[in-house]
Amino acid sequence: MGQGIVEGEALRRTFGRTALVAALYLVASAHVGSPDAWFEGSAGPYHLIVQIEPAGVVPGVAKVFVRGVGEQLSVVSVQANKFDATGGAPPPEPASAVAGDPGLFEGRLWIMSGGSNSVTVYVNGAKGAGKVIVPVVVVAYSRLELGKPMGLGLAAMGIFLFAGLVTIVGAAVRESMLSPGEAPSAQNRNRARIAMTVTSILLVVAISGGWRWWSTDDASYVKNMYKPLSSRASLVATPTGESLNLAITDGSWIHRADSMWMHAHAQSAFTPLVPDHGKLMHLFIIRDDMSAFAHLHPATSDSASFLAKLPSLPAGKYRVFGDIVHESGFSQTLVSSINIPAVESYSQQPLGDPDDSWLAHSVTAGATKVALDDGAVMEWVRGAGPIVAGLPAPLHFELRNSDGTAASLEPYMGMAGHAVVQRNDGSVFVHLHPMGTISMASQMAFTMRQPGDTLKGALGKRVTEAETSAMASAAVTSNVVSFPYAFPRAGNYRMWVQVRHGGRIQTAAFDADVVAQHVH
Ligand SMILES: [Cu+2]
């Protein structure tokens, strides 16, 4: 591997054997419990919405949906790429128009290995050609259990085959040399008994050997299954007030520069972190009952310990999510929790980072209009229909001044808005932007990677520079912000939508009841 250190090396070794071992589920994004990757943005002269639905198995076929917004597309093709692929990518696969849904194209792609992947979408139409790269994180996520009916059926068939083979061997030894009608001698019967016993012993030995091989393989698969880097949140009293420290405790991260340790523990090194919309980590702290929320940007000197000043939040148990992006384009969400006691010493403004923001007041159930601190009103333009799991959700938010006129949105960390979605049990957590679920830094890592990028940090530096200038030139022209997304499953969700208005970051919370898709 040399310097070309790659996320998911261990996973890939596992994937080599998956055909024999077990089927896998995948997650295709950094988030928690939300496997599809969504992208909205331009591909040359076209504006596209792309959804990548990972296969249930790896190697497996991912579905890629491409929709042209405004402009008619005539030809669409899609291509999968591994981050560290050194040329030789398979040719683009044509995507076909989806019957009954004009403008929507569907392509299917084999994704051969885990880790940081991407899909290149090529489009053609009246305005010529365009292309865009959409990053997809592919990781082994869980193990497919053998269903009980299937297991019982296979066991019954196994017993039948076992008994059948032993009986056939016995009959062959006892009777195969006899003429029709002749009765087997006592000697033949005896030989048959011995042959049947030997056959049974051999079969038992073979089956237990197979069982042991399977169990070993299964155990190593489970060991290599994807988990985010382990982390621990704790409270730290600093002279300026209470802070939260999120420490990455995972050995593979702590020892990432120690090749002896990494080798001895059969670990593959993650690439360094790169800032995503200007921050090395986006830290979200959400109270268990979803009544309080903070979006912070901790400081770090070693990329292992991340310290953020806490705003004044009500005491309680909180879920902690830390979004990070690696130079390879691999993005992940660290998951931890913390008990915040009632303390007086929380720092008041200003916090550690000017882009930090929080919301600690209640949500009116079912409200679609929320008054912000400065009197402006954010309205969720959700339409009248139900929100259905797996179908594009109407996440459009409009900002108006108190007099009803359109309020101007200003870029917040380079974007018109940020949204955080959490299912009430914490099983789904997603950080959305108008460009979708994907990380801007990881898309840049794919777009800007050159064959000579073998030195760790070289690509990351260019990505950081490009991101900084993209954020500096960001402009918002509308008072509506939309997020392309489909809720992964039914349930009760809360969304925190964050925008900048009048120079201040404003957060509005909305509740979404998501219903299951009707199966006809
Ligand atoms: Cu964001």
Residues whose N, C-alpha, C, O or C-beta is under 5 A from the ligand:
A	BS01	CU	H418 L432
